[in-house]
Amino acid sequence: MLDQWFGRVRWDRLWDATLETLYMTGISVAATFVIGLILGLILYLTSKGNLWENKWINTTFSLIVNVFRSIPFIILIVLLIPFTRMLVGSMLGANAALPALIIGAAPFYARMVEMALREIDKGVIEASQAMGATKWDIIRKVLIPESMPALISGITVTAISLVSFTAMAGVIGAGGLGHFAYLEGFQRNNSQITLVATVVILIIVFMIQWVGDYFTNKTDKR
C-alpha cells in the first residue's frame, strides 16, 4: 500500500532525517530550558520590588533578550554563520544548527519564564521570608516549584517553535526533515516526499504537545 501511494519516498532517508530533527530539537530544547530559566530568573529577580532589584542589570538583560527575540530566525542563522563555523567547524549538518536554534529560542522562553514568575502570589514569597528562608531557598523552594506548570507549558510552546525552526534551518543545509523536504521534495519536484515529511513533523508536534500537557497537568496543584 505504501509503495503504491508513496513509491518515490526513500524511507531510509526519511528515517535518518527524522532522527536528525529529533536530535536538533532535543538538544536545543534542553539548552533553551536551562538558559531561558536562568535569564528569566534574572529578569524577574532584578526587576523593581524583587529580591535582587537592580535597574542596570535588569535593563541590560532586557535589552539583550529583546534584541535576540526580535531577529527573524532565518536572518539569525545567517548572522551566526561566523560564530557557528568557529564553534563546530562547519555551517552544514545538525550540529551547525544548534547555536542558532538555542540563541533564537532562549530569549523567547526567558520572557515566558519571567511572566510565569510574575504570576506567583507575592504573599507566598513574603511568608517564606518571614519564616527565615534565604533568597536561594525562595528561588529553589518557592519560585520554581510554584511556577512549574507555567514553565512546562512555556517550554512546550517553545519546543514546538523549535521544530519549525529546524525545518527552516534545513533549507540552508542543517539536515533534518526540512532539509529532506526541500532537497528531495521541492527541488526534485517530488510532492510525495514533501507530504510525508510534513506529516512526520506534525506527528512530532502533536507528541510534544501531548507530553507537555501531561506534565503541566501533573504539576498543577490547583
GUKOLKOL-740782 format. One record per residue (C-alpha): residue in three letters; x, y, z; residue number from 0. Coordinates in pm, 1 decimal. Last residue first. Layout:
N
@kolro ALA, px X, py Y, pz Z, lumtor NUM
...
***
This chain:
222
@kolro ARG, px -478.8, py 2389.5, pz 4175.5, lumtor 221
@kolro LYS, px -163.6, py 2181.9, pz 4225.0, lumtor 220
@kolro ASP, px -57.8, py 2185.9, pz 3859.8, lumtor 219
@kolro THR, px 245.5, py 1958.5, pz 3831.5, lumtor 218
@kolro LYS, px 66.4, py 1663.7, pz 3671.5, lumtor 217
@kolro ASN, px -146.9, py 1885.5, pz 3448.4, lumtor 216
@kolro THR, px 162.8, py 2052.2, pz 3303.6, lumtor 215
@kolro PHE, px 331.0, py 1711.4, pz 3274.7, lumtor 214
@kolro TYR, px 51.4, py 1570.7, pz 3059.0, lumtor 213
@kolro ASP, px 5.3, py 1889.0, pz 2854.4, lumtor 212
@kolro GLY, px 375.1, py 1890.8, pz 2764.2, lumtor 211
@kolro VAL, px 374.1, py 1522.1, pz 2667.4, lumtor 210
@kolro TRP, px 67.6, py 1573.2, pz 2445.9, lumtor 209
@kolro GLN, px 206.7, py 1891.1, pz 2288.4, lumtor 208
@kolro ILE, px 540.4, py 1724.1, pz 2211.8, lumtor 207
@kolro MET, px 360.1, py 1425.3, pz 2058.2, lumtor 206
@kolro PHE, px 141.1, py 1650.1, pz 1841.9, lumtor 205
@kolro VAL, px 448.9, py 1839.7, pz 1718.3, lumtor 204
@kolro ILE, px 632.9, py 1518.1, pz 1631.5, lumtor 203
@kolro ILE, px 327.5, py 1387.6, pz 1444.5, lumtor 202
@kolro LEU, px 300.5, py 1717.0, pz 1254.0, lumtor 201
@kolro ILE, px 668.1, py 1692.0, pz 1153.1, lumtor 200
@kolro VAL, px 607.8, py 1336.1, pz 1028.3, lumtor 199
@kolro VAL, px 307.7, py 1453.7, pz 822.9, lumtor 198
@kolro THR, px 513.3, py 1734.9, pz 666.7, lumtor 197
@kolro ALA, px 792.3, py 1493.3, pz 571.9, lumtor 196
@kolro VAL, px 534.1, py 1263.0, pz 409.3, lumtor 195
@kolro LEU, px 381.8, py 1547.1, pz 206.5, lumtor 194
@kolro THR, px 715.2, py 1688.8, pz 87.6, lumtor 193
@kolro ILE, px 836.2, py 1340.1, pz -4.7, lumtor 192
@kolro GLN, px 523.7, py 1268.2, pz -208.0, lumtor 191
@kolro SER, px 538.3, py 1609.3, pz -376.8, lumtor 190
@kolro ASN, px 859.9, py 1516.6, pz -558.1, lumtor 189
@kolro ASN, px 954.1, py 1814.9, pz -775.1, lumtor 188
@kolro ARG, px 1324.5, py 1740.3, pz -736.2, lumtor 187
@kolro GLN, px 1399.8, py 2074.2, pz -570.3, lumtor 186
@kolro PHE, px 1083.6, py 2062.2, pz -358.8, lumtor 185
@kolro GLY, px 1093.7, py 1703.5, pz -237.5, lumtor 184
@kolro GLU, px 1445.5, py 1566.3, pz -207.5, lumtor 183
@kolro LEU, px 1622.2, py 1892.7, pz -123.4, lumtor 182
@kolro TYR, px 1341.9, py 2087.7, pz 43.0, lumtor 181
@kolro ALA, px 1161.6, py 1802.9, pz 218.1, lumtor 180
@kolro PHE, px 1487.3, py 1638.5, pz 331.3, lumtor 179
@kolro HIS, px 1634.9, py 1969.5, pz 450.2, lumtor 178
@kolro GLY, px 1321.8, py 2043.1, pz 649.9, lumtor 177
@kolro LEU, px 1309.7, py 1686.2, pz 780.3, lumtor 176
@kolro GLY, px 1655.8, py 1703.5, pz 929.5, lumtor 175
@kolro GLY, px 1976.4, py 1848.1, pz 789.3, lumtor 174
@kolro ALA, px 2125.2, py 2190.3, pz 855.9, lumtor 173
@kolro GLY, px 2176.7, py 2263.5, pz 486.4, lumtor 172
@kolro ILE, px 2024.1, py 2605.7, pz 425.0, lumtor 171
@kolro VAL, px 1667.6, py 2474.2, pz 390.7, lumtor 170
@kolro GLY, px 1719.4, py 2253.6, pz 694.5, lumtor 169
@kolro ALA, px 1740.3, py 2559.3, pz 919.6, lumtor 168
@kolro MET, px 1380.7, py 2640.5, pz 830.1, lumtor 167
@kolro ALA, px 1268.7, py 2289.3, pz 926.7, lumtor 166
@kolro THR, px 1473.1, py 2307.4, pz 1246.5, lumtor 165
@kolro PHE, px 1295.5, py 2635.8, pz 1330.7, lumtor 164
@kolro SER, px 956.2, py 2465.1, pz 1286.7, lumtor 163
@kolro VAL, px 1057.8, py 2203.6, pz 1542.0, lumtor 162
@kolro LEU, px 1193.4, py 2482.6, pz 1762.6, lumtor 161
@kolro SER, px 852.5, py 2651.1, pz 1768.3, lumtor 160
@kolro ILE, px 703.0, py 2328.4, pz 1900.6, lumtor 159
@kolro ALA, px 971.9, py 2317.3, pz 2167.9, lumtor 158
@kolro THR, px 896.6, py 2677.9, pz 2266.6, lumtor 157
@kolro VAL, px 527.0, py 2602.9, pz 2316.6, lumtor 156
@kolro THR, px 619.0, py 2302.3, pz 2531.4, lumtor 155
@kolro ILE, px 882.6, py 2506.4, pz 2715.8, lumtor 154
@kolro GLY, px 610.7, py 2754.8, pz 2811.8, lumtor 153
@kolro SER, px 365.6, py 2490.5, pz 2933.2, lumtor 152
@kolro ILE, px 642.1, py 2336.3, pz 3141.5, lumtor 151
@kolro LEU, px 731.9, py 2672.8, pz 3293.6, lumtor 150
@kolro ALA, px 363.4, py 2755.2, pz 3352.6, lumtor 149
@kolro PRO, px 313.6, py 2427.7, pz 3541.4, lumtor 148
@kolro MET, px 644.2, py 2482.5, pz 3730.4, lumtor 147
@kolro SER, px 570.7, py 2835.5, pz 3857.1, lumtor 146
@kolro GLU, px 515.0, py 2738.7, pz 4221.1, lumtor 145
@kolro PRO, px 805.2, py 2489.4, pz 4217.5, lumtor 144
@kolro ILE, px 1049.4, py 2743.2, pz 4064.4, lumtor 143
@kolro LEU, px 959.1, py 3041.2, pz 4281.5, lumtor 142
@kolro VAL, px 911.7, py 2869.0, pz 4615.5, lumtor 141
@kolro LYS, px 1167.4, py 2601.6, pz 4702.4, lumtor 140
@kolro ARG, px 1461.7, py 2680.3, pz 4475.4, lumtor 139
@kolro ILE, px 1423.4, py 3058.8, pz 4438.4, lumtor 138
@kolro ILE, px 1299.2, py 3113.4, pz 4793.9, lumtor 137
@kolro ASP, px 1578.2, py 2895.2, pz 4931.5, lumtor 136
@kolro TRP, px 1832.7, py 3096.9, pz 4731.6, lumtor 135
@kolro LYS, px 1698.5, py 3418.7, pz 4882.7, lumtor 134
@kolro THR, px 1721.2, py 3273.2, pz 5231.6, lumtor 133
@kolro ALA, px 1414.2, py 3147.6, pz 5417.0, lumtor 132
@kolro GLY, px 1365.6, py 3295.4, pz 5765.3, lumtor 131
@kolro MET, px 996.1, py 3216.5, pz 5817.6, lumtor 130
@kolro ALA, px 907.1, py 3580.7, pz 5740.1, lumtor 129
@kolro GLN, px 1088.7, py 3548.3, pz 5407.7, lumtor 128
@kolro SER, px 880.6, py 3242.9, pz 5318.4, lumtor 127
@kolro ALA, px 560.4, py 3428.7, pz 5408.6, lumtor 126
@kolro GLU, px 666.5, py 3722.7, pz 5191.5, lumtor 125
@kolro ILE, px 725.5, py 3490.7, pz 4896.2, lumtor 124
@kolro VAL, px 384.6, py 3325.0, pz 4936.7, lumtor 123
@kolro GLY, px 217.5, py 3665.2, pz 4977.5, lumtor 122
@kolro LYS, px 364.3, py 3783.9, pz 4648.9, lumtor 121
@kolro ASP, px 135.7, py 3537.0, pz 4470.9, lumtor 120
@kolro ILE, px 318.4, py 3388.9, pz 4173.8, lumtor 119
@kolro GLU, px 202.2, py 3528.0, pz 3838.0, lumtor 118
@kolro ARG, px 521.8, py 3730.8, pz 3797.5, lumtor 117
@kolro LEU, px 721.4, py 3405.5, pz 3791.6, lumtor 116
@kolro ALA, px 529.4, py 3276.0, pz 3490.4, lumtor 115
@kolro MET, px 577.5, py 3607.7, pz 3306.9, lumtor 114
@kolro GLU, px 954.3, py 3593.3, pz 3364.8, lumtor 113
@kolro VAL, px 968.0, py 3232.4, pz 3246.1, lumtor 112
@kolro MET, px 777.9, py 3324.8, pz 2929.9, lumtor 111
@kolro ARG, px 1020.6, py 3610.6, pz 2871.1, lumtor 110
@kolro ALA, px 1312.6, py 3370.4, pz 2908.8, lumtor 109
@kolro TYR, px 1148.2, py 3131.0, pz 2661.8, lumtor 108
@kolro PHE, px 1173.9, py 3385.5, pz 2381.5, lumtor 107
@kolro PRO, px 1529.5, py 3473.1, pz 2485.4, lumtor 106
@kolro ALA, px 1625.6, py 3100.3, pz 2475.7, lumtor 105
@kolro ALA, px 1468.3, py 3027.0, pz 2134.7, lumtor 104
@kolro GLY, px 1688.8, py 3213.1, pz 1886.2, lumtor 103
@kolro ILE, px 2017.6, py 3159.5, pz 2070.3, lumtor 102
@kolro ILE, px 1936.3, py 2789.1, pz 2109.1, lumtor 101
@kolro LEU, px 1829.7, py 2729.4, pz 1749.8, lumtor 100
@kolro ALA, px 2110.8, py 2946.4, pz 1608.3, lumtor 99
@kolro PRO, px 2376.9, py 2761.5, pz 1808.0, lumtor 98
@kolro LEU, px 2221.5, py 2418.0, pz 1730.4, lumtor 97
@kolro ALA, px 2200.4, py 2442.1, pz 1351.4, lumtor 96
@kolro ALA, px 2567.3, py 2356.2, pz 1294.0, lumtor 95
@kolro ASN, px 2524.7, py 2035.0, pz 1495.1, lumtor 94
@kolro ALA, px 2259.2, py 1909.1, pz 1252.1, lumtor 93
@kolro GLY, px 2469.6, py 1948.5, pz 939.8, lumtor 92
@kolro LEU, px 2625.4, py 2233.9, pz 744.6, lumtor 91
@kolro MET, px 2770.3, py 2561.7, pz 875.7, lumtor 90
@kolro SER, px 3101.7, py 2398.6, pz 959.6, lumtor 89
@kolro GLY, px 3380.4, py 2394.0, pz 1218.0, lumtor 88
@kolro VAL, px 3153.2, py 2349.0, pz 1519.1, lumtor 87
@kolro LEU, px 3221.9, py 2665.8, pz 1722.4, lumtor 86
@kolro MET, px 3420.7, py 2883.2, pz 1479.7, lumtor 85
@kolro ARG, px 3191.1, py 2789.6, pz 1191.5, lumtor 84
@kolro THR, px 2886.9, py 2864.4, pz 1406.6, lumtor 83
@kolro PHE, px 3023.1, py 3204.5, pz 1512.8, lumtor 82
@kolro PRO, px 3096.2, py 3301.5, pz 1150.3, lumtor 81
@kolro ILE, px 2749.7, py 3173.9, pz 1038.2, lumtor 80
@kolro LEU, px 2564.7, py 3348.2, pz 1324.8, lumtor 79
@kolro LEU, px 2426.8, py 3635.0, pz 1116.2, lumtor 78
@kolro VAL, px 2296.7, py 3389.5, pz 853.3, lumtor 77
@kolro ILE, px 2115.8, py 3177.7, pz 1111.6, lumtor 76
@kolro LEU, px 1976.2, py 3491.4, pz 1275.6, lumtor 75
@kolro ILE, px 1830.5, py 3602.4, pz 941.7, lumtor 74
@kolro ILE, px 1633.3, py 3276.0, pz 910.4, lumtor 73
@kolro PHE, px 1522.9, py 3310.7, pz 1272.3, lumtor 72
@kolro PRO, px 1379.1, py 3661.0, pz 1242.9, lumtor 71
@kolro ILE, px 1557.0, py 3889.5, pz 1495.4, lumtor 70
@kolro SER, px 1318.8, py 4022.2, pz 1762.0, lumtor 69
@kolro ARG, px 1396.8, py 3770.8, pz 2036.5, lumtor 68
@kolro PHE, px 1767.1, py 3841.4, pz 2001.0, lumtor 67
@kolro VAL, px 1719.8, py 4214.8, pz 2055.3, lumtor 66
@kolro ASN, px 1454.9, py 4183.9, pz 2327.6, lumtor 65
@kolro VAL, px 1662.0, py 3940.9, pz 2532.4, lumtor 64
@kolro ILE, px 1974.3, py 4155.6, pz 2513.9, lumtor 63
@kolro LEU, px 1780.0, py 4471.8, pz 2601.1, lumtor 62
@kolro SER, px 1605.1, py 4306.3, pz 2894.2, lumtor 61
@kolro PHE, px 1941.3, py 4177.8, pz 3018.1, lumtor 60
@kolro THR, px 2088.8, py 4526.9, pz 3020.3, lumtor 59
@kolro THR, px 1781.0, py 4694.3, pz 3170.7, lumtor 58
@kolro ASN, px 1760.0, py 4437.6, pz 3451.5, lumtor 57
@kolro ILE, px 2131.3, py 4464.8, pz 3529.5, lumtor 56
@kolro TRP, px 2111.6, py 4845.3, pz 3545.1, lumtor 55
@kolro LYS, px 1784.6, py 4856.3, pz 3743.9, lumtor 54
@kolro ASN, px 1898.3, py 4621.0, pz 4016.6, lumtor 53
@kolro GLU, px 1642.6, py 4461.7, pz 4247.5, lumtor 52
@kolro TRP, px 1779.6, py 4129.0, pz 4367.6, lumtor 51
@kolro LEU, px 1480.9, py 4004.5, pz 4570.6, lumtor 50
@kolro ASN, px 1201.3, py 4188.6, pz 4388.5, lumtor 49
@kolro GLY, px 1049.5, py 4537.2, pz 4418.2, lumtor 48
@kolro LYS, px 1160.1, py 4661.2, pz 4076.5, lumtor 47
@kolro SER, px 1308.0, py 4396.7, pz 3847.5, lumtor 46
@kolro THR, px 1632.8, py 4219.3, pz 3930.8, lumtor 45
@kolro LEU, px 1462.9, py 3893.3, pz 4039.4, lumtor 44
@kolro TYR, px 1234.1, py 3873.8, pz 3736.8, lumtor 43
@kolro LEU, px 1485.3, py 3941.0, pz 3459.8, lumtor 42
@kolro ILE, px 1749.7, py 3728.0, pz 3633.1, lumtor 41
@kolro LEU, px 1502.6, py 3441.7, pz 3680.1, lumtor 40
@kolro GLY, px 1401.8, py 3462.0, pz 3313.6, lumtor 39
@kolro LEU, px 1765.9, py 3455.5, pz 3201.6, lumtor 38
@kolro ILE, px 1839.3, py 3148.7, pz 3415.4, lumtor 37
@kolro LEU, px 1522.7, py 2969.9, pz 3301.9, lumtor 36
@kolro GLY, px 1592.4, py 3057.8, pz 2938.8, lumtor 35
@kolro ILE, px 1945.4, py 2918.4, pz 2960.4, lumtor 34
@kolro VAL, px 1834.2, py 2590.2, pz 3119.8, lumtor 33
@kolro PHE, px 1517.9, py 2539.8, pz 2912.7, lumtor 32
@kolro THR, px 1686.4, py 2652.4, pz 2591.0, lumtor 31
@kolro ALA, px 1968.8, py 2402.2, pz 2640.6, lumtor 30
@kolro ALA, px 1725.3, py 2113.7, pz 2687.3, lumtor 29
@kolro VAL, px 1504.3, py 2229.8, pz 2398.1, lumtor 28
@kolro SER, px 1807.3, py 2274.5, pz 2169.3, lumtor 27
@kolro ILE, px 1939.5, py 1925.7, pz 2238.8, lumtor 26
@kolro GLY, px 1602.3, py 1757.3, pz 2187.8, lumtor 25
@kolro THR, px 1500.8, py 1956.0, pz 1879.7, lumtor 24
@kolro MET, px 1829.4, py 1904.6, pz 1696.8, lumtor 23
@kolro TYR, px 1833.2, py 1532.1, pz 1778.5, lumtor 22
@kolro LEU, px 1464.7, py 1484.3, pz 1693.0, lumtor 21
@kolro THR, px 1518.0, py 1659.0, pz 1358.4, lumtor 20
@kolro GLU, px 1826.0, py 1447.7, pz 1286.7, lumtor 19
@kolro LEU, px 1637.1, py 1130.0, pz 1376.8, lumtor 18
@kolro THR, px 1357.2, py 1229.2, pz 1137.9, lumtor 17
@kolro ALA, px 1607.0, py 1295.2, pz 858.0, lumtor 16
@kolro ASP, px 1761.6, py 949.5, pz 906.3, lumtor 15
@kolro TRP, px 1415.9, py 788.8, pz 895.9, lumtor 14
@kolro LEU, px 1320.9, py 981.1, pz 582.1, lumtor 13
@kolro ARG, px 1647.4, py 878.5, pz 415.0, lumtor 12
@kolro ASP, px 1570.8, py 513.4, pz 488.4, lumtor 11
@kolro TRP, px 1212.9, py 561.6, pz 365.7, lumtor 10
@kolro ARG, px 1311.5, py 689.7, pz 24.5, lumtor 9
@kolro VAL, px 974.9, py 813.6, pz -99.7, lumtor 8
@kolro ARG, px 902.3, py 771.6, pz -470.2, lumtor 7
@kolro GLY, px 666.9, py 475.4, pz -422.0, lumtor 6
@kolro PHE, px 441.3, py 670.0, pz -191.0, lumtor 5
@kolro TRP, px 89.6, py 561.7, pz -289.1, lumtor 4
@kolro GLN, px 157.3, py 215.0, pz -430.0, lumtor 3
@kolro ASP, px 469.8, py 155.3, pz -225.1, lumtor 2
@kolro LEU, px 279.7, py 241.4, pz 91.1, lumtor 1
@kolro MET, px 0.0, py 0.0, pz 0.0, lumtor 0
***
